Amino acid sequence: MTDIEVRLYEESDLERVLELADEFHRELYARFGKEARLEENRGFYQNAYLNPQGHYTVLVASTSDGIEGYIVGSSPMDMPELNMHGPRDPESVSWTEMDILFTTASSRGRGVGKALVTAMCDYVREHYGHEEISGYVANWNEPSLRVLRSLGFDEEAEDSRVLFSKEL
């Protein structure tokens, strides 16, 4: 296994993370036979996920080959309007929602995804005192399903997606 360093996103990572976001969206849109709207997606990433004044926590994973993945997390306590868990009271427990986990195709199966999820769990517990982390994964997204299952997340199937959660 390659040495993997996971750290907070820095502004100097912008172009590489946007390249990875392009790769993510190309894969996602291709799955549904559509063309990715890369410029639109890049704008969203810059204004939301990668905005230093935003509500998102972004970690990047690097190997000797450079940045090979990222994970985005948010706290529904900070943004209740984005609470995807429906009736759950976001005030009842401090928790983080994993919004996006992406690694390059060439890094899958090499521990990059596991390192990102583990680091996000550690980060939100240590810096925000959060007690739980959760997120939805499409039921066809085998790489993410494998990572979360291997890390012992609880899962609950819902139509075309699976809700994963873990106490920290």
C-alpha positions in Angstrom: 0.0 0.0 0.0 1.2 3.5 -0.8 1.7 6.1 1.9 -1.4 8.3 2.0 -1.5 11.7 3.6 -4.9 13.2 4.4 -5.2 16.9 5.2 -7.5 19.8 5.1 -8.1 21.3 1.6 -6.0 24.4 1.0 -6.6 27.1 -1.6 -3.5 25.9 -3.5 -5.3 22.6 -4.1 -8.1 24.4 -6.0 -7.2 23.4 -9.6 -6.4 19.7 -8.7 -9.7 19.3 -6.7 -11.6 20.9 -9.6 -9.9 18.4 -12.0 -11.0 15.6 -9.7 -14.5 17.1 -9.5 -14.6 17.1 -13.4 -13.6 13.4 -13.3 -16.3 12.7 -10.7 -19.0 14.4 -12.8 -17.9 12.7 -16.0 -18.2 9.3 -14.4 -21.6 10.2 -12.8 -23.1 11.7 -15.9 -21.8 8.9 -18.2 -23.6 6.4 -15.9 -26.8 8.0 -17.0 -25.8 8.6 -20.6 -25.5 12.3 -20.3 -22.8 14.9 -20.9 -21.4 16.5 -17.8 -21.9 20.2 -17.2 -18.4 20.8 -16.1 -18.3 24.6 -16.0 -21.6 24.7 -14.0 -20.2 22.1 -11.6 -16.9 23.9 -11.2 -18.7 27.1 -10.3 -20.8 25.3 -7.6 -17.6 23.7 -6.1 -15.9 27.1 -5.9 -18.9 28.9 -4.5 -20.0 26.2 -2.0 -17.7 23.3 -1.2 -14.3 25.1 -1.7 -15.4 28.5 -0.3 -13.2 29.3 2.7 -16.2 31.0 4.4 -18.5 28.1 3.6 -20.0 25.5 5.9 -18.2 22.5 4.4 -15.2 20.5 5.6 -13.1 19.3 2.7 -10.2 16.9 3.1 -7.8 15.8 0.4 -5.7 12.6 0.1 -2.3 12.6 -1.4 0.2 10.0 -2.4 3.5 10.3 -4.2 1.4 10.8 -7.3 -0.3 13.9 -5.9 -3.9 14.5 -4.7 -5.9 11.4 -5.6 -9.2 12.0 -3.8 -11.3 14.2 -1.6 -14.2 14.0 0.8 -16.7 16.8 1.6 -18.7 16.9 4.8 -21.2 19.3 6.3 -23.1 19.7 9.5 -26.9 19.9 9.1 -26.8 21.8 12.4 -25.2 24.6 10.5 -27.5 24.2 7.5 -30.8 22.5 8.5 -32.2 23.2 5.1 -29.8 20.7 3.7 -30.7 17.9 6.1 -31.2 14.9 3.8 -32.3 12.7 6.7 -35.9 13.9 6.7 -37.6 14.0 10.0 -34.5 13.5 12.1 -34.0 16.4 14.5 -30.5 17.8 13.7 -30.4 19.4 17.1 -30.7 16.0 18.9 -27.1 15.0 18.3 -24.1 16.7 16.8 -23.3 14.9 13.6 -21.7 15.4 10.2 -23.1 14.4 6.8 -20.7 13.0 4.2 -21.7 14.8 1.0 -19.1 13.5 -1.5 -16.3 10.9 -1.4 -14.3 10.6 -4.6 -11.0 9.0 -5.5 -9.4 8.6 -8.9 -10.1 5.3 -10.7 -6.4 4.4 -10.5 -6.3 4.9 -6.7 -9.4 2.7 -5.9 -8.6 -0.4 -4.0 -5.4 1.2 -2.6 -6.8 2.6 0.7 -7.4 6.2 -0.4 -11.1 6.1 0.2 -10.7 4.5 3.6 -8.1 7.0 4.6 -10.4 9.9 3.6 -13.4 8.6 5.5 -11.3 7.7 8.6 -9.7 11.1 8.6 -13.1 12.9 8.2 -14.5 10.8 11.2 -11.5 11.8 13.3 -11.5 15.4 12.2 -15.2 16.1 13.0 -15.0 14.3 16.3 -11.9 16.2 17.4 -12.7 19.7 16.0 -16.4 19.8 16.3 -17.2 17.3 19.0 -19.5 15.5 16.6 -20.8 12.1 17.8 -22.0 10.6 14.5 -21.2 10.7 10.8 -23.6 9.6 8.1 -24.3 9.9 4.4 -26.2 8.5 1.5 -24.6 6.4 -1.2 -26.4 5.4 -4.5 -26.9 1.6 -4.4 -24.9 1.2 -7.7 -21.8 3.0 -6.3 -19.8 -0.1 -5.4 -16.5 1.6 -4.6 -18.1 3.8 -1.9 -20.3 1.0 -0.6 -17.2 -1.2 -0.2 -15.3 1.5 1.7 -18.1 2.3 4.2 -18.9 -1.4 4.8 -15.2 -2.2 5.4 -15.1 0.6 8.0 -18.1 -0.9 10.0 -20.7 1.7 9.1 -24.4 0.7 9.8 -26.5 0.7 6.7 -30.2 1.1 5.9 -31.4 0.5 2.3 -33.8 3.1 0.9 -35.0 2.6 -2.7 -32.1 3.6 -4.9 -29.7 4.6 -2.1 -28.3 3.4 1.1 -28.0 5.4 4.3 -24.7 4.8 6.1 -24.0 6.0 9.7 -21.5 5.4 12.4 -21.1 6.6 16.0 -17.8 8.3 16.5 
